[in-house]
Amino acid sequence: MTAMDTPLLEASDVSVRYRIRGRSRRGSRYLTALDGVSLSWRAGETLALVGESGSGKSTLGRVLLGLIAPTGGTVRYGTQPLTGAVRRRLSREVQLIFQDPYQSLNPRSTVGAQVLAGLQIHRIGAPGVERTAIGLAALSAAGLNPPEVFWHRYPHQLSGGERQRVVIAGAMALGPTALVCDEPVSALDVSVRAQVLNVLADLRAERGLSLLFITHDVSLARQMSNRIIVLYRGRIVEEGPTATVLADPQHDYTKRLLAAVPTVPAR
C-alpha cells in the first residue's frame, strides 16, 4: 500500500441532523445537514469538497475534525475511531484554516503571541528562545519575511493576505501532517488569493502535507486538488479524479457548478 492509498481520515455513513425548536415539542422539526456520507481522505492527497452554501461541506469538514459529533455513522483517524486521545492527537496533527483571517485572530494580541499560543497549548518546544525560533520559522515558511518584522505587529496592521499567512504560520508551527482549508481565499482579492494558494502549494510540496479544500469555487478545486467530491443537499453526488470529473461531469448538479464558472470572452 502506497502513502496515497493510506487512509488519513474516513467517514462511514455519517449523518448530521439539527433540531429546530418550535413553540412546543410537537412543533419541533429537524434539518438534515449530512445524509449518509462516506468518504476517505488519503495521506498525501489534496482533496476538494465542492458545493454551494448549504450543501453540507463545512459541516462535513468539522465532523472529520471532531468539532461536530455526527448524529449517525463513524469517523476514523487512520485506523482508530475518533474519540478521546485520538481526537487530541488529531487536534495537533490536522489543522484548520478558516475563511476569514481577521476573525481567526485576536485583535488584541501580537502576531508572535498568537503563533506561540498553539505551541504552549500542545507543549511543543521549551518556553522562550526555542518556541520563538519555531514561531519565526513558521512565519518565514508562510511567506512573511523577514519574520521579525511581523512578530510584534497586531492584526489590524496587516493586509488580508498577511493575516491569512499568520493563520497558516500558526498552524504550521505545530508540525501538522494535514491542513483542512475552509474557503481559505474567498475573502481575499484575486492577486492576494494567488499568493496564498502558492504558499499552500509550496508547503504541500516541501512537507508532504495532505490538504483538504472546502470550497464553492470549482476553479480552485481544478487548480489545487488531485481528487474532487461534490456535495449537494448533504449527499455526495459525484467523486473522482479532479481532471476526470470536471472534464466529463455525470451529475446535473456538477454540470451546473461548472456552468456557473465565469469565463473570459475571446477578443
C-alpha positions, -999 to +999 in steps of 0.1 A: +000+000+000+015+034-010+012+066+011-015+079-013-036+047-006-033+050+032-065+065+048-059+096+068-095+103+077-125+082+069-162+088+073-186+059+071-224+066+066-222+099+085-253+119+091-259+152+110-293+164+119-301+196+138-333+200+158-351+233+151-372+241+181-408+251+177-431+265+204-438+230+216-420+197+213-446+186+188-438+216+167-401+209+165-386+198+132-352+186+121-327+199+095-305+173+078-271+187+071-254+154+061-272+123+049-253+090+049-219+104+037-190+080+033-155+091+021-118+085+025-092+113+026-059+097+018-025+105+032-006+128+008-037+137-012-052+171-019-089+166-018-116+191-027-151+192-012-171+213-036-207+226-032-227+257-028-236+273+005-258+249+025-245+217+007-230+204+039-194+207+030-183+228+060-203+206+084-185+176+069-151+192+075-159+198+111-172+163+116-139+149+102-120+171+127-142+160+157-156+195+161-192+183+155-204+149+167-223+131+139-259+120+146-251+087+129-222+069+114-185+069+124-152+088+117-118+072+119-084+088+121-061+063+104-073+030+118-088+044+150-122+058+160-122+095+165-126+095+203-106+107+234-068+105+229-072+101+192-091+133+189-065+151+210-037+138+187-057+149+156-062+184+170-024+189+167-017+169+135-046+182+114-050+219+115-080+241+103-076+272+082-108+294+083-122+316+056-119+350+074-084+355+088-094+386+107-120+367+127-094+339+132-070+362+150-073+380+183-071+418+175-055+425+209-026+400+206+005+404+186+014+380+157+041+364+178+018+358+208-007+341+186+018+319+169+032+309+203-003+301+217-006+268+199+029+258+209+021+265+245-012+245+244+004+215+228+037+219+249+059+220+218+094+233+224+109+249+255+094+282+266+114+312+255+141+310+228+132+276+214+095+284+209+102+318+195+126+302+169+098+277+159+074+306+155+097+327+135+105+298+112+068+292+107+062+328+097+090+326+072+076+294+058+043+311+053+060+339+033+062+366+060+098+377+056+117+389+075+096+372+102+110+395+129+093+425+113+058+409+117+064+393+152+053+424+172+026+436+149-012+434+155-037+420+130-051+455+121-016+464+109-016+437+083-032+432+050-058+405+044-032+383+027-007+388+055-033+379+082-041+347+064-004+338+062-002+344+100-031+319+104-012+294+082+020+300+102+002+293+135-010+260+120+024+251+106+042+258+139+026+227+153+042+205+126+009+191+112+006+164+087-025+178+071-045+211+067-082+215+063-088+247+044-123+260+046-128+286+019-093+299+027-091+326+000-127+336-007-123+367+014-092+379-004-085+399-035-077+379-067-040+388-067-036+381-030-055+349-034-030+336-059-001+343-034-018+325-006-026+295-028+011+294-038+021+293-002-001+263+004+011+246-027+048+252-017+041+238+018+024+208+004+054+200-019+081+208+007+065+190+037+043+163+021+012+178+036-023+163+029-047+191+021-085+192+022-100+222+004-137+231+013-149+254-014-177+265-036-151+275-062-147+249-090-117+268-104-099+265-071-106+227-070-093+224-105-061+242-097-053+227-063-068+192-059-060+156-070-095+144-063-129+160-060-161+152-041-192+171-050-218+176-022-254+185-028-280+188+000-259+168+024-251+139+000-222+130-022-234+132-058-201+127-077-165+120-069-133+110-087-100+124-101-105+161-105-095+162-141-119+134-150-149+148-130-145+183-144-139+172-180-169+149-181-193+155-152-221+130-148-244+146-123-266+176-133-255+195-102-219+192-111-227+204-146-245+235-131-215+243-109-192+242-140-216+263-160-215+290-132-177+294-135-171+328-152-152+327-185-131+354-201-145+362-236-121+359-265-110+391-282 
